[in-house]
């Protein structure tokens, strides 16, 4: 929580205010579901943005090429 979710944390992740408030409320009595909403939001962000950009990146394409999965581009 201190590293990734709290405001001004050193490695703050991108959460909207609604989800951040849910996590803050959950921290009063933490349990195994305390971060579920945050996890779901991060997975959605990755699915819509980070992962597609990675799949189109030169790094990934070079990896596929080096392993014989695609022809050189």
N, CA, C and O atoms as a printed pandas DataFrame, in Angstrom:
     atom_number atom_name residue_name chain_id  residue_number  x_coord  y_coord  z_coord
0              1         N          UNK        A               1    0.827   -1.190    0.000
1              2        CA          UNK        A               1    0.000    0.000    0.000
2              3         C          UNK        A               1    0.869    1.251    0.000
3              4         O          UNK        A               1    0.663    2.147   -0.819
4              5         N          UNK        A               2    1.823    1.322    0.894
5              6        CA          UNK        A               2    2.677    2.507    1.009
6              7         C          UNK        A               2    3.522    2.740   -0.247
7              8         O          UNK        A               2    3.773    3.884   -0.623
8              9         N          UNK        A               3    3.953    1.668   -0.885
9             10        CA          UNK        A               3    4.805    1.807   -2.065
10            11         C          UNK        A               3    4.040    2.128   -3.344
11            12         O          UNK        A               3    4.560    2.833   -4.210
12            13         N          UNK        A               4    2.819    1.625   -3.478
13            14        CA          UNK        A               4    2.142    1.701   -4.771
14            15         C          UNK        A               4    0.797    2.420   -4.791
15            16         O          UNK        A               4    0.404    2.918   -5.845
16            17         N          UNK        A               5    0.086    2.497   -3.691
17            18        CA          UNK        A               5   -1.279    3.020   -3.739
18            19         C          UNK        A               5   -1.456    4.342   -3.012
19            20         O          UNK        A               5   -2.184    5.209   -3.496
20            21         N          UNK        A               6   -0.823    4.521   -1.884
21            22        CA          UNK        A               6   -1.031    5.761   -1.131
22            23         C          UNK        A               6   -0.594    6.963   -1.972
23            24         O          UNK        A               6    0.306    6.870   -2.806
24            25         N          UNK        A               7   -1.255    8.082   -1.727
25            26        CA          UNK        A               7   -0.937    9.310   -2.463
26            27         C          UNK        A               7    0.534    9.669   -2.240
27            28         O          UNK        A               7    1.038    9.606   -1.119
28            29         N          UNK        A               8    1.203   10.042   -3.313
29            30        CA          UNK        A               8    2.620   10.416   -3.312
30            31         C          UNK        A               8    3.546    9.251   -2.958
31            32         O          UNK        A               8    4.680    9.477   -2.534
32            33         N          UNK        A               9    3.086    8.021   -3.124
33            34        CA          UNK        A               9    3.971    6.885   -2.888
34            35         C          UNK        A               9    5.057    6.866   -3.955
35            36         O          UNK        A               9    4.837    7.375   -5.054
36            37         N          UNK        A              10    6.209    6.299   -3.666
37            38        CA          UNK        A              10    7.339    6.369   -4.590
38            39         C          UNK        A              10    7.093    5.676   -5.935
39            40         O          UNK        A              10    7.697    6.054   -6.939
40            41         N          UNK        A              11    6.228    4.683   -5.968
41            42        CA          UNK        A              11    5.955    3.942   -7.203
42            43         C          UNK        A              11    4.447    3.925   -7.475
43            44         O          UNK        A              11    3.885    2.896   -7.850
44            45         N          UNK        A              12    3.814    5.062   -7.282
45            46        CA          UNK        A              12    2.356    5.156   -7.359
46            47         C          UNK        A              12    1.811    4.631   -8.686
47            48         O          UNK        A              12    2.279    5.014   -9.758
48            49         N          UNK        A              13    0.826    3.758   -8.596
49            50        CA          UNK        A              13    0.185    3.212   -9.791
50            51         C          UNK        A              13   -1.013    4.075  -10.161
51            52         O          UNK        A              13   -1.515    4.847   -9.345
52            53         N          UNK        A              14   -1.457    3.933  -11.391
53            54        CA          UNK        A              14   -2.549    4.738  -11.909
54            55         C          UNK        A              14   -3.891    4.135  -11.513
55            56         O          UNK        A              14   -4.341    3.152  -12.100
56            57         N          UNK        A              15   -4.519    4.735  -10.515
57            58        CA          UNK        A              15   -5.855    4.336  -10.087
58            59         C          UNK        A              15   -6.745    5.566  -10.073
59            60         O          UNK        A              15   -6.305    6.659   -9.718
60            61         N          UNK        A              16   -8.015    5.379  -10.467
61            62        CA          UNK        A              16   -8.905    6.529  -10.371
62            63         C          UNK        A              16   -9.288    6.752   -8.911
63            64         O          UNK        A              16   -9.071    5.885   -8.064
64            65         N          UNK        A              17   -9.852    7.905   -8.629
65            66        CA          UNK        A              17  -10.133    8.281   -7.239
66            67         C          UNK        A              17  -11.143    7.347   -6.585
67            68         O          UNK        A              17  -11.063    7.102   -5.381
68            69         N          UNK        A              18  -12.090    6.822   -7.354
69            70        CA          UNK        A              18  -13.089    5.911   -6.804
70            71         C          UNK        A              18  -12.427    4.639   -6.276
71            72         O          UNK        A              18  -12.699    4.212   -5.153
72            73         N          UNK        A              19  -11.565    4.041   -7.079
73            74        CA          UNK        A              19  -10.894    2.804   -6.673
74            75         C          UNK        A              19   -9.920    3.075   -5.537
75            76         O          UNK        A              19   -9.818    2.275   -4.606
76            77         N          UNK        A              20   -9.209    4.182   -5.599
77            78        CA          UNK        A              20   -8.270    4.518   -4.517
78            79         C          UNK        A              20   -9.028    4.658   -3.196
79            80         O          UNK        A              20   -8.543    4.213   -2.156
80            81         N          UNK        A              21  -10.214    5.272   -3.229
81            82        CA          UNK        A              21  -11.013    5.433   -2.016
82            83         C          UNK        A              21  -11.526    4.085   -1.507
83            84         O          UNK        A              21  -11.577    3.863   -0.298
84            85         N          UNK        A              22  -11.903    3.194   -2.406
85            86        CA          UNK        A              22  -12.330    1.847   -1.999
86            87         C          UNK        A              22  -11.190    1.131   -1.276
87            88         O          UNK        A              22  -11.398    0.516   -0.231
88            89         N          UNK        A              23   -9.990    1.216   -1.838
89            90        CA          UNK        A              23   -8.836    0.563   -1.206
90            91         C          UNK        A              23   -8.564    1.205    0.154
91            92         O          UNK        A              23   -8.315    0.503    1.134
92            93         N          UNK        A              24   -8.610    2.527    0.215
93            94        CA          UNK        A              24   -8.386    3.206    1.496
94            95         C          UNK        A              24   -9.393    2.742    2.543
95            96         O          UNK        A              24   -9.027    2.495    3.692
96            97         N          UNK        A              25  -10.651    2.626    2.153
97            98        CA          UNK        A              25  -11.685    2.142    3.068
98            99         C          UNK        A              25  -11.405    0.694    3.481
99           100         O          UNK        A              25  -11.555    0.338    4.650
100          101         N          UNK        A              26  -11.005   -0.127    2.531
101          102        CA          UNK        A              26  -10.690   -1.532    2.823
102          103         C          UNK        A              26   -9.505   -1.680    3.771
103          104         O          UNK        A              26   -9.410   -2.666    4.501
104          105         N          UNK        A              27   -8.610   -0.711    3.761
105          106        CA          UNK        A              27   -7.413   -0.803    4.606
106          107         C          UNK        A              27   -7.743   -0.689    6.095
107          108         O          UNK        A              27   -6.909   -1.028    6.935
108          109         N          UNK        A              28   -8.943   -0.217    6.436
109          110        CA          UNK        A              28   -9.344   -0.153    7.844
110          111         C          UNK        A              28   -9.399   -1.560    8.432
111          112         O          UNK        A              28   -8.995   -1.784    9.573
112          113         N          UNK        A              29   -9.910   -2.513    7.631
113          114        CA          UNK        A              29   -9.962   -3.920    8.034
114          115         C          UNK        A              29   -9.509   -4.757    6.846
115          116         O          UNK        A              29  -10.344   -5.343    6.157
116          117         N          UNK        A              30   -8.201   -4.829    6.589
117          118        CA          UNK        A              30   -7.688   -5.544    5.414
118          119         C          UNK        A              30   -8.058   -7.027    5.431
119          120         O          UNK        A              30   -8.108   -7.667    6.481
120          121         N          UNK        A              31   -8.313   -7.546    4.238
121          122        CA          UNK        A              31   -8.557   -8.970    4.074
122          123         C          UNK        A              31   -8.051   -9.394    2.697
123          124         O          UNK        A              31   -7.394   -8.610    2.011
124          125         N          UNK        A              32   -8.343  -10.587    2.300
125          126        CA          UNK        A              32   -7.795  -11.101    1.036
126          127         C          UNK        A              32   -8.381  -10.397   -0.192
127          128         O          UNK        A              32   -7.890  -10.595   -1.303
128          129         N          UNK        A              33   -9.417   -9.586   -0.009
129          130        CA          UNK        A              33  -10.041   -8.878   -1.134
130          131         C          UNK        A              33   -9.771   -7.372   -1.117
131          132         O          UNK        A              33  -10.360   -6.629   -1.902
132          133         N          UNK        A              34   -8.895   -6.924   -0.240
133          134        CA          UNK        A              34   -8.626   -5.499   -0.065
134          135         C          UNK        A              34   -8.238   -4.808   -1.369
135          136         O          UNK        A              34   -8.646   -3.672   -1.608
136          137         N          UNK        A              35   -7.460   -5.476   -2.209
137          138        CA          UNK        A              35   -6.938   -4.847   -3.417
138          139         C          UNK        A              35   -7.616   -5.329   -4.701
139          140         O          UNK        A              35   -7.130   -5.046   -5.796
140          141         N          UNK        A              36   -8.723   -6.048   -4.584
141          142        CA          UNK        A              36   -9.376   -6.607   -5.772
142          143         C          UNK        A              36   -9.769   -5.542   -6.795
143          144         O          UNK        A              36   -9.535   -5.722   -7.990
144          145         N          UNK        A              37  -10.363   -4.437   -6.344
145          146        CA          UNK        A              37  -10.776   -3.388   -7.277
146          147         C          UNK        A              37   -9.576   -2.738   -7.959
147          148         O          UNK        A              37   -9.623   -2.430   -9.150
148          149         N          UNK        A              38   -8.509   -2.533   -7.206
149          150        CA          UNK        A              38   -7.291   -1.960   -7.783
150          151         C          UNK        A              38   -6.696   -2.917   -8.813
151          152         O          UNK        A              38   -6.284   -2.492   -9.892
152          153         N          UNK        A              39   -6.650   -4.198   -8.484
153          154        CA          UNK        A              39   -6.119   -5.194   -9.410
154          155         C          UNK        A              39   -6.940   -5.237  -10.690
155          156         O          UNK        A              39   -6.380   -5.291  -11.785
156          157         N          UNK        A              40   -8.249   -5.213  -10.563
157          158        CA          UNK        A              40   -9.113   -5.251  -11.746
158          159         C          UNK        A              40   -8.888   -4.029  -12.624
159          160         O          UNK        A              40   -8.849   -4.145  -13.849
160          161         N          UNK        A              41   -8.739   -2.860  -12.012
161          162        CA          UNK        A              41   -8.526   -1.656  -12.804
162          163         C          UNK        A              41   -7.172   -1.698  -13.515
163          164         O          UNK        A              41   -7.081   -1.307  -14.679
164          165         N          UNK        A              42   -6.138   -2.155  -12.850
165          166        CA          UNK        A              42   -4.818   -2.242  -13.477
166          167         C          UNK        A              42   -4.828   -3.260  -14.610
167          168         O          UNK        A              42   -4.243   -3.006  -15.663
168          169         N          UNK        A              43   -5.476   -4.401  -14.420
169          170        CA          UNK        A              43   -5.576   -5.394  -15.499
170          171         C          UNK        A              43   -6.292   -4.809  -16.707
171          172         O          UNK        A              43   -5.887   -5.053  -17.843
172          173         N          UNK        A              44   -7.356   -4.038  -16.474
173          174        CA          UNK        A              44   -8.086   -3.400  -17.577
174          175         C          UNK        A              44   -7.199   -2.409  -18.307
175          176         O          UNK        A              44   -7.181   -2.379  -19.537
176          177         N          UNK        A              45   -6.462   -1.597  -17.560
177          178        CA          UNK        A              45   -5.542   -0.637  -18.188
178          179         C          UNK        A              45   -4.479   -1.357  -19.011
179          180         O          UNK        A              45   -4.139   -0.921  -20.111
180          181         N          UNK        A              46   -3.961   -2.447  -18.484
181          182        CA          UNK        A              46   -2.958   -3.208  -19.222
182          183         C          UNK        A              46   -3.553   -3.808  -20.492
183          184         O          UNK        A              46   -2.925   -3.781  -21.550
184          185         N          UNK        A              47   -4.753   -4.345  -20.384
185          186        CA          UNK        A              47   -5.406   -4.972  -21.530
186          187         C          UNK        A              47   -5.685   -3.962  -22.645
187          188         O          UNK        A              47   -5.549   -4.283  -23.825
188          189         N          UNK        A              48   -6.066   -2.767  -22.276
189          190        CA          UNK        A              48   -6.442   -1.751  -23.266
190          191         C          UNK        A              48   -5.263   -0.953  -23.801
191          192         O          UNK        A              48   -5.331   -0.426  -24.912
192          193         N          UNK        A              49   -4.190   -0.854  -23.035
193          194        CA          UNK        A              49   -3.103    0.047  -23.420
194          195         C          UNK        A              49   -1.736   -0.624  -23.458
195          196         O          UNK        A              49   -1.157   -0.786  -24.533
196          197         N          UNK        A              50   -1.224   -1.008  -22.320
197          198        CA          UNK        A              50    0.159   -1.496  -22.223
198          199         C          UNK        A              50    0.411   -2.753  -23.036
199          200         O          UNK        A              50    1.400   -2.830  -23.765
200          201         N          UNK        A              51   -0.468   -3.738  -22.921
201          202        CA          UNK        A              51   -0.252   -5.013  -23.610
202          203         C          UNK        A              51   -0.307   -4.863  -25.132
203          204         O          UNK        A              51    0.580   -5.379  -25.811
204          205         N          UNK        A              52   -1.312   -4.178  -25.702
205          206        CA          UNK        A              52   -1.291   -3.988  -27.159
206          207         C          UNK        A              52   -0.042   -3.238  -27.645
207          208         O          UNK        A              52    0.508   -3.562  -28.698
208          209         N          UNK        A              53    0.403   -2.234  -26.875
209          210        CA          UNK        A              53    1.626   -1.520  -27.267
210          211         C          UNK        A              53    2.825   -2.458  -27.224
211          212         O          UNK        A              53    3.689   -2.393  -28.098
212          213         N          UNK        A              54    2.890   -3.333  -26.216
213          214        CA          UNK        A              54    3.976   -4.301  -26.131
214          215         C          UNK        A              54    3.959   -5.245  -27.333
215          216         O          UNK        A              54    5.002   -5.515  -27.929
216          217         N          UNK        A              55    2.775   -5.744  -27.688
217          218        CA          UNK        A              55    2.671   -6.669  -28.825
218          219         C          UNK        A              55    3.124   -6.033  -30.131
219          220         O          UNK        A              55    3.571   -6.738  -31.035
220          221         N          UNK        A              56    3.016   -4.726  -30.244
221          222        CA          UNK        A              56    3.442   -4.009  -31.450
222          223         C          UNK        A              56    4.856   -3.462  -31.350
223          224         O          UNK        A              56    5.343   -2.829  -32.287
224          225         N          UNK        A              57    5.515   -3.696  -30.234
225          226        CA          UNK        A              57    6.852   -3.129  -30.027
226          227         C          UNK        A              57    7.922   -3.899  -30.788
227          228         O          UNK        A              57    7.772   -5.083  -31.089
228          229         N          UNK        A              58    8.981   -3.205  -31.083
229          230        CA          UNK        A              58   10.127   -3.821  -31.750
230          231         C          UNK        A              58   10.748   -4.906  -30.875
231          232         O          UNK        A              58   11.208   -5.925  -31.390
232          233         N          UNK        A              59   10.765   -4.705  -29.581
233          234        CA          UNK        A              59   11.347   -5.689  -28.659
234          235         C          UNK        A              59   10.610   -7.023  -28.784
235          236         O          UNK        A              59   11.238   -8.075  -28.903
236          237         N          UNK        A              60    9.292   -6.975  -28.757
237          238        CA          UNK        A              60    8.506   -8.208  -28.846
238          239         C          UNK        A              60    8.648   -8.844  -30.228
239          240         O          UNK        A              60    8.812  -10.059  -30.335
240          241         N          UNK        A              61    8.587   -8.042  -31.273
241          242        CA          UNK        A              61    8.701   -8.580  -32.624
242          243         C          UNK        A              61   10.077   -9.213  -32.838
243          244         O          UNK        A              61   10.184  -10.258  -33.480
244          245         N          UNK        A              62   11.120   -8.593  -32.310
245          246        CA          UNK        A              62   12.462   -9.171  -32.408
246          247         C          UNK        A              62   12.553  -10.492  -31.653
247          248         O          UNK        A              62   13.211  -11.426  -32.112
248          249         N          UNK        A              63   11.899  -10.575  -30.504
249          250        CA          UNK        A              63   11.874  -11.812  -29.745
250          251         C          UNK        A              63   11.186  -12.914  -30.548
251          252         O          UNK        A              63   11.686  -14.037  -30.616
252          253         N          UNK        A              64   10.041  -12.598  -31.155
253          254        CA          UNK        A              64    9.347  -13.584  -31.985
254          255         C          UNK        A              64   10.219  -14.023  -33.152
255          256         O          UNK        A              64   10.293  -15.209  -33.473
256          257         N          UNK        A              65   10.873  -13.063  -33.781
257          258        CA          UNK        A              65   11.740  -13.379  -34.916
258          259         C          UNK        A              65   12.898  -14.270  -34.479
259          260         O          UNK        A              65   13.220  -15.253  -35.147
260          261         N          UNK        A              66   13.520  -13.923  -33.357
261          262        CA          UNK        A              66   14.686  -14.692  -32.896
262          263         C          UNK        A              66   14.303  -16.128  -32.509
263          264         O          UNK        A              66   15.150  -17.020  -32.520
264          265         N          UNK        A              67   13.053  -16.343  -32.173
265          266        CA          UNK        A              67   12.584  -17.678  -31.826
266          267         C          UNK        A              67   11.916  -18.382  -32.988
267          268         O          UNK        A              67   11.363  -19.468  -32.819
268          269         N          UNK        A              68   11.959  -17.775  -34.170
269          270        CA          UNK        A              68   11.426  -18.401  -35.379
270          271         C          UNK        A              68    9.917  -18.390  -35.489
271          272         O          UNK        A              68    9.353  -19.173  -36.254
272          273         N          UNK        A              69    9.253  -17.528  -34.752
273          274        CA          UNK        A              69    7.796  -17.502  -34.802
274          275         C          UNK        A              69    7.238  -16.594  -35.900
275          276         O          UNK        A              69    6.087  -16.756  -36.307
276          277         N          UNK        A              70    8.041  -15.639  -36.383
277          278        CA          UNK        A              70    7.608  -14.769  -37.459
278          279         C          UNK        A              70    8.786  -14.525  -38.384
279          280         O          UNK        A              70    9.941  -14.744  -38.017
280          281         N          UNK        A              71    8.479  -14.068  -39.585
281          282        CA          UNK        A              71    9.539  -13.682  -40.506
282          283         C          UNK        A              71   10.008  -12.268  -40.150
283          284         O          UNK        A              71    9.271  -11.489  -39.547
284          285         N          UNK        A              72   11.237  -11.956  -40.532
285          286        CA          UNK        A              72   11.783  -10.640  -40.253
286          287         C          UNK        A              72   10.924   -9.566  -40.875
287          288         O          UNK        A              72   10.426   -9.721  -41.990
288          289         N          UNK        A              73   10.749   -8.459  -40.140
289          290        CA          UNK        A              73    9.942   -7.344  -40.638
290          291         C          UNK        A              73   10.812   -6.220  -41.121
291          292         O          UNK        A              73   10.302   -5.196  -41.576
